[in-house]
């Protein structure tokens, strides 16, 4: 099962990412600017993608990589 979590490097998004990860989901975390945290999460086994939703090209790039998900959490 795959969960895509936006805002996955901070606050509620990070808590959701951890909850799904701990439950055995493949977690694809989406972040905008917290590169250091995203790198640390990658090292723990999360799949992380940088995306700025105000940039349509960035969104298109992310969508081309993320084809399907069982769960989507937008934070």
C-alpha distance (Angstrom), angle and dihedral (degrees) to the residues before:
residue distance angle dihedral
X1 . . .
X2 3.79 . .
X3 3.79 128.4 .
X4 3.80 122.4 -167.9
X5 3.79 112.1 -156.9
X6 3.79 121.6 -172.8
X7 3.79 116.9 -155.3
X8 3.80 86.5 26.3
X9 3.80 97.5 156.7
X10 3.80 98.9 62.6
X11 3.79 144.9 37.1
X12 3.79 119.5 -28.7
X13 3.81 92.0 -1.7
X14 3.78 91.9 57.0
X15 3.81 91.4 46.4
X16 3.81 90.1 51.0
X17 3.80 91.7 47.8
X18 3.80 90.5 51.6
X19 3.80 92.6 46.8
X20 3.81 93.0 52.8
X21 3.81 92.8 41.0
X22 3.81 91.1 51.6
X23 3.82 89.0 49.1
X24 3.81 89.7 57.9
X25 3.80 101.2 -100.0
X26 3.77 123.0 143.3
X27 3.81 98.3 -116.4
X28 3.78 121.8 -151.7
X29 3.78 106.2 -167.1
X30 3.78 120.5 -160.2
X31 3.80 120.5 -158.1
X32 3.78 138.2 166.9
X33 3.78 109.4 -154.4
X34 3.81 114.5 -8.8
X35 3.81 96.1 100.3
X36 3.83 96.0 159.3
X37 3.79 92.9 51.7
X38 3.81 91.3 44.7
X39 3.82 90.1 52.0
X40 3.81 90.8 51.3
X41 3.80 91.2 48.5
X42 3.81 90.2 49.6
X43 3.78 89.2 54.0
X44 3.82 88.0 54.4
X45 3.82 91.9 54.4
X46 3.80 104.5 -91.2
X47 3.80 118.3 132.3
X48 3.81 106.3 -129.6
X49 3.81 131.4 -164.5
X50 3.78 128.1 -175.1
X51 3.80 113.5 -136.6
X52 3.78 134.1 163.6
X53 3.82 106.5 -158.7
X54 3.81 90.9 -156.7
X55 3.83 87.8 65.9
X56 3.82 111.4 71.0
X57 3.81 92.2 -161.3
X58 3.81 90.6 55.3
X59 3.81 90.1 50.5
X60 3.81 91.9 48.4
X61 3.82 90.4 51.0
X62 3.80 91.4 51.1
X63 3.80 92.9 46.9
X64 3.80 91.1 51.1
X65 3.80 88.8 59.0
X66 3.80 99.2 39.9
X67 3.80 105.6 59.8
X68 3.77 103.8 160.3
X69 3.76 137.6 9.3
X70 3.77 134.0 179.0
X71 3.80 91.6 -151.6
X72 3.80 132.2 27.4
X73 3.80 120.9 -169.9
X74 3.82 117.5 -177.6
X75 3.80 114.0 -160.7
